[in-house]
């Protein structure tokens, strides 16, 4: 038994990692966003589905922005955010015509923020064409 102590230690550590991995909850996040495309100069209503979220329990407001991934100073605030259920939001954006598109289309990150969950980010949520 003394020669095989490392096998017992490995089994105990593996069991600990499996149990802890199943018991520790995930942080809230965004599962997917529909539609994944928008056009400059037109309004777009996004359906945002989250995981491990409780949007209907949020006190106050939920704020949302679309941010160009490579440009820090450009972001679009949502015109309206409506809670559909605990996991789903309906978010309305108006993408301006003077949209700073550097190519065919621009990748935008979706950022949600509220007092219950804190900031939630989907890095490549929407592609906007100019």
Residue pairs with C-beta under 8 A, 6 or more apart in sequence:
25 52
26 51
26 52
27 52
28 50
28 51
28 52
28 53
28 117
28 118
28 120
29 50
29 51
29 52
29 53
29 120
29 122
30 48
30 49
30 50
30 51
30 110
30 112
30 120
30 121
30 122
30 125
31 49
31 50
31 51
31 87
32 49
33 46
33 47
33 48
33 49
33 110
33 122
33 125
33 126
34 46
34 47
34 49
35 44
35 46
36 125
36 126
36 127
37 105
37 126
37 127
37 128
37 129
38 44
38 93
38 95
38 126
38 127
38 128
38 129
39 95
39 128
39 129
40 95
40 96
40 97
40 99
40 101
40 128
40 129
40 130
41 95
41 96
41 97
41 99
42 95
43 79
43 92
43 93
43 94
43 95
44 92
44 93
44 95
44 126
45 90
45 91
45 92
45 93
46 90
46 91
46 92
46 93
46 110
46 125
46 126
47 84
47 88
47 89
47 90
48 64
48 88
48 89
48 90
48 91
48 110
48 112
48 122
49 87
49 88
50 87
50 88
50 89
50 112
50 120
51 87
53 86
53 87
53 117
53 120
54 86
54 116
54 117
55 62
55 83
55 84
55 85
55 86
55 87
55 88
55 89
55 114
56 83
56 85
56 86
57 86
57 116
58 83
58 114
58 115
58 116
58 117
59 115
59 116
60 114
60 115
61 81
61 114
62 81
62 83
62 89
62 112
62 113
62 114
63 77
63 78
63 81
63 112
63 113
63 114
64 77
64 78
64 81
64 89
64 91
64 93
64 110
64 111
64 112
64 113
65 75
65 76
65 77
65 78
65 110
65 111
66 75
66 76
66 78
66 93
66 95
66 108
66 109
66 110
66 111
66 125
66 126
66 128
67 74
67 75
67 76
67 108
67 109
67 111
68 74
68 75
68 100
68 106
68 107
68 108
68 109
69 107
69 108
69 109
69 123
69 124
71 100
74 100
75 111
76 93
76 94
76 95
76 96
76 108
78 91
78 92
78 93
79 92
79 93
79 94
80 90
80 91
80 92
81 89
81 90
81 91
81 92
82 89
82 90
82 91
83 89
84 90
89 112
91 110
95 128
99 106
99 128
99 130
100 106
101 128
101 129
101 130
104 129
104 130
105 127
105 128
105 129
105 130
106 127
106 128
106 129
106 130
107 124
107 126
107 127
108 125
108 126
108 127
108 128
109 121
109 122
109 123
109 124
109 125
110 121
110 122
110 125
110 126
111 119
111 120
111 121
112 119
112 120
112 121
113 119
113 120
